[in-house]
Amino acid sequence: MRFQMMCKLLVVPLILLITACGGTIPIKYQASSMDINEAKDVLDELTWSQHPKWRPDAFLITEKYIAWDSGVISRSNGFATDIVPGTAIVSSTSIIKNIGDRYYYRSIQKVELSSWKRKFKQWYVVSITDTHDRLKHVLRTRILSDAKMFTDAMTTVVNNYRKSDDLR
């Protein structure tokens, strides 16, 4: 009897934990087309209005690619040795690297809208996947209509510039 009670006490919190921290679940959604200038404006507005934790430091739409920059990584290592009192030999190495993603339109396979539960709250995620199966979540929002509008805009931009790239 005690064992069954302990199992119940452990199973309920485990189920709650799993459901609260689940991954994304794709939503069946057929994107609508829109004017290319309107699509770029929507991407810009919704990218910059999402939660600061997921907002990029820079965002760029060109005719060949779309890019996000999320700052820099800085690493350094070094040492100092005191050979003679009052003197030191110092060696240092620093590496600074941009954290940026550039996705060329011709390599984007799909734009996908997904549902995401985080900390017991409903979120919506728009992701792109490229031909190398790299997945990038490009928008996270609590508002489904914003996620759908972003999906429409991203699909429009990708399809528009992919076609113009094919004509060259």
C-alpha positions in Angstrom: 0.0 0.0 0.0 2.8 2.4 0.9 4.6 1.6 -2.4 1.5 2.4 -4.4 1.0 5.7 -2.6 4.7 6.7 -3.2 4.3 5.8 -6.9 1.3 8.0 -7.2 3.0 10.8 -5.5 6.0 10.6 -7.9 4.0 10.0 -11.1 1.7 13.0 -10.8 4.6 15.6 -10.5 6.5 13.8 -13.3 3.5 14.0 -15.7 3.1 17.7 -14.8 6.8 18.3 -15.4 6.7 16.6 -18.8 3.6 18.4 -20.0 4.9 21.8 -18.8 8.3 21.5 -20.6 7.3 19.8 -23.8 8.8 20.4 -27.2 7.1 22.1 -30.1 4.2 20.4 -31.9 3.6 21.3 -35.5 0.3 23.0 -36.3 -1.3 22.2 -39.7 -1.5 25.7 -41.2 -1.6 26.7 -44.9 0.2 30.0 -45.2 -1.5 32.8 -47.2 0.4 35.0 -49.7 0.7 38.8 -49.1 2.3 41.8 -50.8 6.1 41.5 -50.5 6.6 45.0 -48.9 3.8 44.2 -46.3 5.5 40.9 -45.6 8.9 42.5 -44.9 7.2 45.0 -42.6 5.4 42.2 -40.7 8.7 40.3 -40.3 10.4 43.4 -39.0 7.7 44.4 -36.6 7.0 41.0 -35.1 10.7 40.1 -34.8 11.4 43.2 -32.8 8.2 43.0 -30.7 8.8 39.5 -29.4 10.0 38.8 -25.8 13.5 40.4 -25.3 15.0 37.0 -24.4 14.4 35.8 -28.0 14.8 39.1 -29.8 18.0 39.2 -32.0 20.5 42.0 -31.8 20.2 42.5 -35.5 17.8 41.4 -38.3 18.3 41.8 -42.0 16.3 40.9 -45.1 18.1 41.0 -48.4 17.2 39.7 -51.9 19.4 36.6 -51.4 19.1 35.8 -47.7 17.6 36.6 -44.3 19.9 37.0 -41.3 19.8 37.2 -37.5 22.7 38.3 -35.3 22.6 37.5 -31.6 25.8 39.3 -30.4 29.2 37.9 -29.9 31.0 35.1 -28.0 34.2 36.2 -26.3 36.7 33.7 -25.0 40.0 34.4 -23.4 42.6 32.4 -21.6 46.0 33.5 -20.3 48.6 33.2 -17.6 51.1 35.3 -15.8 54.4 34.2 -14.3 56.5 36.0 -11.7 60.1 35.1 -12.5 61.9 37.9 -10.8 60.0 39.8 -8.1 58.3 42.8 -9.6 58.4 41.4 -13.2 55.9 39.2 -15.0 55.6 37.3 -18.2 52.1 37.5 -19.5 50.5 35.5 -22.3 46.9 35.9 -23.4 44.6 34.7 -26.2 41.3 36.2 -27.0 38.7 35.0 -29.5 35.7 37.1 -30.4 33.2 35.5 -32.8 29.8 36.9 -34.1 26.8 34.7 -33.4 25.0 35.1 -36.6 22.7 33.0 -38.8 22.3 33.6 -42.5 19.7 31.6 -44.4 19.6 31.8 -48.2 16.1 31.6 -49.6 17.0 28.9 -52.1 18.1 26.6 -49.2 15.0 27.1 -47.0 12.9 24.0 -47.2 10.0 24.9 -45.1 8.5 27.5 -42.8 6.5 25.9 -40.0 4.1 27.0 -37.3 4.2 25.0 -34.0 2.6 25.0 -30.6 4.8 25.1 -27.6 4.1 24.8 -23.9 6.5 26.5 -21.6 6.1 27.0 -17.9 2.5 25.9 -18.1 1.8 28.7 -20.7 0.8 28.4 -24.4 3.3 29.8 -26.9 3.5 29.6 -30.7 6.8 29.2 -32.6 7.6 29.9 -36.2 10.6 28.0 -37.5 12.5 27.6 -40.7 14.4 24.5 -41.8 17.1 24.5 -44.5 18.4 21.9 -46.8 21.1 20.9 -44.2 18.2 20.2 -41.7 19.3 23.2 -39.6 16.2 24.4 -37.6 15.9 27.9 -36.5 13.1 29.3 -34.3 12.6 32.7 -35.8 9.6 33.9 -33.7 8.2 33.0 -30.3 4.9 34.6 -29.3 1.9 33.9 -27.1 -0.5 35.3 -29.8 -1.6 32.8 -32.4 -2.7 35.5 -34.9 0.7 37.0 -34.8 2.3 33.6 -35.3 0.1 33.0 -38.3 0.8 36.4 -39.8 4.5 35.9 -39.3 4.3 32.5 -41.0 2.4 34.1 -44.0 5.0 36.9 -44.2 8.0 34.5 -44.0 6.6 32.2 -46.6 5.8 35.1 -48.9 9.4 36.5 -48.6 11.0 33.1 -49.1 8.8 32.3 -52.1 9.2 35.7 -53.7 13.0 35.9 -53.5 13.5 32.3 -54.4 11.6 32.9 -57.6 13.6 36.0 -58.4 16.8 34.1 -57.7 15.8 31.4 -60.1 15.2 33.9 -62.9 18.8 35.2 -62.7 
